[in-house]
């Protein structure tokens, strides 16, 4: 009787795993500076067209020159596994070793830099649009980390406009994304069921809006004119530090020390939520690795301990303060936690960063894990943010969700009509 019972439990678990939504695996502490990009120089969530190049790089700080492998899986709009077999969306194969890596050169922190470019000799092309997950494994087949990316095809055009909120309670704090979808070459049948949309602010998938339905149709055009349902907190411009010259202080770095590694001490930050909005150019939470003295940034950029210091004069209760940005894929963990220092009466964090230009902000995190991005930085309708709208379509009888178009807009062109 034990064998059939075990088999039944196994099949039930297997069936459940096949319909479960996939989540990204957070990298261990020895994996750092995961740069994932398509056509941009800065690291951000890759959204590329069919046939475009995709590049992933990361550093392993354990000095073992270990072997890493990758797999690519296709997913539906809701990030459940699609019904496509590997051969239907890949020309070539995956589950092969990442062959390109170099060891660091003239750096205090020893590391190996791994680079994966797709297409390559083994994975010649990705042939279907949609949601994808790339997973990196170690030599024992254990998953080390994973990242999401999207591939689009140009079937529909998407017009995007950014508005101020019509809700007077939030008119000074929120930005609303309104858009329309036009598909002149493909009839979008029954769009309330077959068309889905993803709306993102600053390429942050974790705060995306995914439940919007077309409100009405004009000819072949689907119209989305929501207000509260398509509203994002405006936030504030990101803070930054730039240690491309790791030995020198500048307008973001107060002082520099050299111990086992270089240490950069940032100027003390304060709460900006109670101050008037001030424009300050940023790269919307992303980062760029760079070393002013290096020929090859990937292996010659140093690692430095960055010291953050925040004055927060309010009672926290059970809440926590964290630094936040795309430097670790918008993840809240122990490395981003700000600890209270009784001597300085400030909240402090020390975290390892590869030399470069980084955006960051401070956020308040509640005991249930919810992030309040405006508690320290404030929310302002004037803030410059970049918005992306992705359009998914599954025709009647189709087996997967295609991404048939995307549109972008910047809040610098915000209107309040």
Secondary structure, 3 states (H helix, E strand, C coil): CHHHHHHHHHHHHHHHHHHCCCCCCCCCCCEEEEEEECCCCCECCCEEECCCCEEEEEEECCCCCCCCEEEEEEECCCCCECCCCHHHHEEECCCEECCEEEECCCCCCCCEEEEEEECCCCEEEECCCEEEEEEEECCCCCEEEEEEEEEECCCCEEEEEEEECCCCCCCCCEEEEEEEEECCCCCCCCHHHHEEEEEEECCCHHHCECCCCCCEEECCEEEECCCHHHEEECCCCCEEEECCCCCCCCCCEEEEEECCCEEEEECCECCCCCCCCCCCCCCCCCEEECCCCCCCHHHHCCEEEEEEEECCCCCCCCCEEEEECHHHCCCCCHHHECEEECCCCEEEEEEEEECEEEEEEEEEECCCCCEECHHHHCCCCCCCCEEEEEEEECCCCCCCCEEEEEEEEEHHHCECC
